[in-house]
Amino acid sequence: MAFEGLSSRLQNVFGKLRGKGKVSEDDVNEAMREVRLALLEADVNFKVVKDFIAKVKERAVGLDVMKSFTPGMVVVDIVNKELTELMGGTQSKLAKSNKPPTVILMAGLQGAGKTTSTAKLAKLLLKDKHKPLMIAGDIYRPAAIKQLQVLGEQIGVPVFTLGDQTSPVEIARAGLQFAKDNGHDYVIVDTAGRLHIDEALMGEIRQIHDVTKPDEVLLVVDAMTGQEAVNVAQSFHSQLELTGVILTKLDGDTRGGAALSVKAVTGCPIKFAATGEKIEPLEPFHPERMASRILGMGDMLSLIEKAHSTIDAEKAAEMERKMRTAEFTFEDFLDQMEQVRKLGPLDQLLDMMPGMGKMKDMKNLKVDEKQIGRVEAIVKSMTKAEKQKPEILNHSRRKRIATGSGTSIAEVNRLIKQFDDMKKMMKQFSSMMGPKGPKGGMKGLKGMLPKGMKFPF
């Protein structure tokens, strides 16, 4: 989980403040000492930490905080706003040229994920109804051109290449002309990376820059390298005038130093964040949402946007109807699982939900994706008739399903029982609910509970 260590430390600090009826200047100073240590341990640039603490303290020891009925919450709100500012304040959107095509030049060191990010950005543009073209400008790394072509085929975006015997400058020039001739409104130039910054690398990128006159110069940096990512960004920015940063492997960055330092040190906004190796569209970077997640407030807006973009609204409505009428089958169950999995890893989804980080049970929760896979395997091993009518699942059928899914009969029995219990509960719930709430009020709700379970009110 991104920012796991920092998030946990900060939530502990502010948990203490929230419990106080009054907050003194000493309380604020003590909290800021702990925040300072937490940020330094998260590999945030020390100058950035110093300025950040000074700004928070200046606002937090004011009369408005001291006189507030909820001083702890006011301090948290101040930190939230300052964290947001630290990461850029507001979302920095991709530039768009008045005279197409819009040219995006990708830069970065080898191994940062530049070629993969090029494809992810192209997929995002394609999703937004644009017509992107990727230019294969890395002629040095073995199979770099082939990698981009394979990714292009996967996402349905064309790749312009002249092979590895033509100079990258000429490839960029010819690719740009091809884009103009064929109506592409975005061009993404994938350039060569090096294991370290050198004059040859910078000279070549500057020449490509002069030829293509890009509207965006995006630096791809590995978030897991922490302060080194910020140093790389500084070096590139001094010679290329970057317009933005793409942070890759953000899901593996448990500290957060790069995300919290790069804007303050270079002045370049983080435009996109990338997680995982799958070719999913890049996620626009929202500083205010990231600050909320760091402080354990969740990120419901991103979760809702993910749901809107991946879940079929008509299917969801039909699923709701089937649940209410207890027509829910194993086919529907499988379909629902696949829709939820499109949203991303379940532990990342939980991370976006407010308050989940504070719950003891949730902190230690490890979502077992393998177990979910086993459940899917069981359902997929059923015939169409068995999925639609689980009541026909006798012992021999269950044994066949267990063998076909590589599971045990006990696991198959357990899943069928859980599914049956769920259907009964949905049917009972539907029959007990009236247009104005539960029939019979609270007494009606009591009757829906399993035997032995007491109603809490």
N, C-alpha and C positions, 0 to 999 in steps of 0.2 A: 504494500500500500504506500502511495506517495506521501511523503512528509510524516510518516508514522511516528518517528522518534520526536520530532519537533512538536507535532500536534499533541502527543501525549503529555509532554512536558508543560506546554502552555496551558492545556486544559487543567492540569493539576494546580498551576499557579493561580489561575483565575477562579478555580473552584474554591480556593481559600478566601479570595476577595469577596466572592458572591455571598459567602456565609456571614460576612460582617455587617452589622447594622450601621456602623460608621467607619469611614476609611480615613486614617490620618496620613500625614505626609510621610511618616516613617513606614507605614504599610505600603504606600506606593513605591517608596525607594527600595524596600525589600523585594517587592514583586518585580520591579525593573531589574534588579540584580539577577534574579532568577531567569528573567526573560533574556537578558544579555548573554548569560551563560548558555541558555538553550539555543540561541541564534548562532553563537560561535561554534557550539558543538555540531550544529547543522551545516557548518562550513560556509556560513554567510560571511562575505567580505567584512573585515573588522571596521573599516571606515563607514560602511553602510550601517553596521550595527550601532556604532557610536552616534551617528546622526539620527537614526531611528529612535533610540532610547531618549535622546535629548528632546525630540519633538513630542514623544508620548508623555514624558515627565512634565514638560511645559504645559500641556493641556490637562494632564491628570491631577495636578496639584492646584488647579483653579477652584474658585469658590463654588462654581456650578456643581462640581463633583462632590466637594465636601458637604454641601447642603442638600444633596440629592437624597431622596428616600431609598434609592437603590444604587449607592455609590459604586459597588462592585460591578454592576451591569454597565454603568456609565464608562468605567475604565475599560471594560472589555470592548465596548462600542468604539472608544477612541483607538484602541489597538487594532481593531478590525478595519477602521477607516485608514489608519496609517499603513497597515499591511497592504491594503488595496492600492494606495498611492505608490508604495514602494515597488509594486509590480506593474505600474503603468496607469493606474486609475480607472481607465475604461478600456473596453475591447478595441484593439487596433485592427481595422479591417484591411483587406487586401486592396491595393490600388487598382484602378481601372482606367485605361487610356481612353481619351476622347477619340483617338484615331486608332482603331484596332489594327494589328493585334496588341494586346497587353503583354509585355515581355517580362518574364520572371527569371532572374539569374540565380541559380543555386550554388552556394559555396560551402566549404567545410573540409575538415580533415578526413583522411581515410578511416573508415570504421565508425563514423558518427551516424550512419544511416541515411546518407544523402540520396542515393539512388532510390531506395525504398520510399523516402519522404517525397521524392519527385513524383512517384507513381501515386502515392496517397493524396498529394495535392491535386494531381490530374483527376483522380476519382472524385474528389470533392467538387471540383469545377464541373465535371460531367454531371454530377448529381444536381448541381444548380443550373442545369440546362445550357451550359456553355459548350464550346467545341474546341477543346485543348489539343495541342500538339506537343509531344516531348521530343527534345533534340538530344541525341546521344553524343555528348562532347568529351567523354572520358575515353581516350584512346590508349591509355597506359595500363590501367588495371586489367589483368587477364579476365576475359568474359564479362567485362562491365557492360559492353554494348548488348551482348546476348541477354544479360540479366534484365536490362531495361526493355528489350523486345519481348521477353517472356512476360514481364509485368504488364506491358502494354496490351498484350493479347488477353491476359486475365481480366483486365478492367475495360477493354474495348476502346483504348486510346491509341492512335497511330504514333509510331516512333520514326523520326527522320534520322538517317545515318548515311555516312559516306565511307563506312569502314574505319579501320584503324591505321590507314596509311595516309590519310589527309589530315592537315593540321586542324586542331579544334577551332581556331579562328575562322578558317574557311568553312568548316562544318556549320558553325553558328550563323555565318553570313548566308550560306545557301539555304539553311533550314528556315531562317526568317523569311526569305523570299518565297520559299515553298508555302509557308503558312499564309502569306499575303495572297498568293495565287489561288489557294484552295479554301479560303474563307474561314480559317481558324482564328478565333477571337482571343485565345490565350496561347502563349508559347512558353514552355518551361525548359530552360537550358540546364542539363545536368553536366557539370564540369568535373574535371579530375581532382581527386583529393590526394594529399600526401600524408605521410606518417607524422610530419611536423611542418611548420610554416617555413618556406624557403623563398628566395627571391625569384626563382624560376616559376614557382607556382603563382606567386603574386603577379609577376609580369604577364603570364599567359592570361590570367583572369582579367587583368586590366585591359588587355587587347580585346578580349571577347566583349568586355563592358563597352569599349569604345565603338565596336562594330554594331552591337545590338541595341545600345542606349536603353537599358532596361528600366522599366517603371518600378520594379521591385528587385532588391538584392537581398536575398534571404540566406542567412547563415544557419546551417544545420549543426547543432551541438548536442553532444551526449550529456543529458542531465546528470548521469551517474558519476561524471568526472568532477563534479563540484566546482571548486574555484578555478580549476584548470580550464573549464568550459568558459568561464568569464574572461580569463587571460587570452584564450583563443579569440573570443569575440572582440576584445580590445585591439588585438593585432590586426585582425581583418578590417575592423571599422576604421582604423587609422589610414588604411590604404585604399579601401573600396567604398567607403561611405555606405554602410549597410542601412537598409530601411526596416529590417526586422529580423527576428530570430525564430527558428523552429526548434523546440526542445524535444529530443527523442528520448525514449526509454524512461519517461516520467513515472511510469508505474513501478519501476525498479529503484527510483530515487527516494530512499526512505528518509533522507536528510533535508534536501530542499535548497541547498546553498546556491545553486545556479539560478533557479527560478526567482529567488529573492534578491539576487545581487545584480543580474545582468542588465536590467533596465537602469538601475541607479548608477552603475559604473560606466556603461557605454552610451546611455541615452537611447538605445535601440529597444523598441517594444518587443515583447514576446507575442508573436502573431498566432502561432499554432503550437499545440502540444500533441505528441505522438506517443502511443502506448502499444506495446506488443509488436510482433513481427507480421501479423496478418495485414493484408492490404485493405484496411478499412480507411474511410476518408479521415483526413486530419481533423482534429477538434479545435475550433477557434478557442483561443486562450482568453478567458474572462477573469481579470484580476480580482474583481469583487467576489466572484463565486469561489475562486481558489482560496481567498482569505477566509471566507466562511467555513470552508472545509478544514482548513488548518486549525481553526478555533473550535471545531467540533459542532458547527452549526448546520452542517450538511450542505447540499447543493441540489435542492429540489428542481430548480429551473433547468439544469442540465439533464436531470433524470427525466423530466417531462418532455424536453426536446428530443431526447433519445427515443422515448416511447412513441412520440408523434411521428418520428421519421422511420421507425422500424415496425411498429405494430399496425396491422391492417384494421382500420376502424370498423369496417363491416363485419369482419370475422369476430372482433371483440364484442360487438353488439349481439351477434348470433350466439356467441359463447355464453354471454350473460343470460340470454333467453333460455338456453338449454339447461343452464345451472338452476334457474328458477323453476323450470318445469321438470327437473330431474331426468332430462333426456341425454345427459352428459355421458359420452361413451369413451372407451380407451383411445379411439381415433382422435376425439376432441382433446383428450388429455395430452396426447403426443404432440398435436398441433400447438397447443398452448405452451408446452415446454419449449418447443422450437422457437416460438415467438419471443419468449422471455430470454432465451439464450442469445438471440440476436442483439439484445441490449448490451451484452458484454459479460465478462466474468462476474459471478454473483457477489463475490467479496467486494468488488469495486462498486457495484450497485448499492450494497449496504453502506459503504463508505459515504455515499451521497445523501443518505437519509439522516435528517437531523436527530441528534441525541444518541445515535447508534454507538458512537465511539465512547460514550460515557458509561454504557451498560457493561457491567462486568462480564456477563455471559457472551456479549457480542465481541468484546476485546479479544477473547481467546478462541472465537469461532473461526474455524477453518472450513470453508465450504469445499466439500469433497466432490470435485467435478467428476471423478471416476465413478462415484456412487450414482451420480445423475446419469452417467453413461450406461451403467448397469440397468437402471430402470428403463431407459430408452431401449436397450437391447431386448429386455423382456417383452415390452409392448410390441416391438417390431418383429418379434418371433411369433406373434399371434397371427392367425388367419384373419381375414376381413370380418368373417362372421363372429369370431371370438372377440374381436375388438368391439363390435357393435352389441353383442349379447354375452357379457361375461358370465352369465348364469349357466352357460353350456360348458364351462371349463371344468370338466371332471378330472380325476386323478391322472388318467393316461395323457390327456391333453396338456396338463400342467407339467408332466414329466417331459413331454416332447419340447415344450417351451423352454424349460430349464436347460435341456441339452442344447437346443438351438441358440440360446443366449449366453451359454457359458456360465450359468449361475446354478444355484441349488433350488430344489423344490420348495425349501423353506422360504427362500427369498421371493419366489413366485407367489406362494401362498400369502406371504406378508403383504405384498403389493396389492393383490386382489382384495384382501380383507380391508386394507386402508382405503382403497378405492370405493368399496362397498359402503364402508362407514361414512365416507365423505358424501356419497350420494344420498344416504339416508338422512344425514344432517341437513343437506341442502333442501331435500324434500320437506323435512320437518320445519325448517326455517321458513320456506316459502309458504307453507300452509298456515303458519302462525302469524305471518306478517299481513297486516291489512293496509289500506291506503293511508291511514293516519298512524302507522307504527304497529307495534306488536299487539295482536288481539289479546285482550285480558291484561294489558299493561305488563308490569313487572312479574305478576304471577304467571302470565302466559310465557314469558321468557324462561322462568324457572323450569317449566315443563320440558323445555328443549334441551336442558343440560343432561349429560350422561348420569347414570345412577351413581350416587355417592359424592357427586360434586355439588358443593353449596354455592348458592348465589351470593356474591360479595356484598350486596346492598342490604 
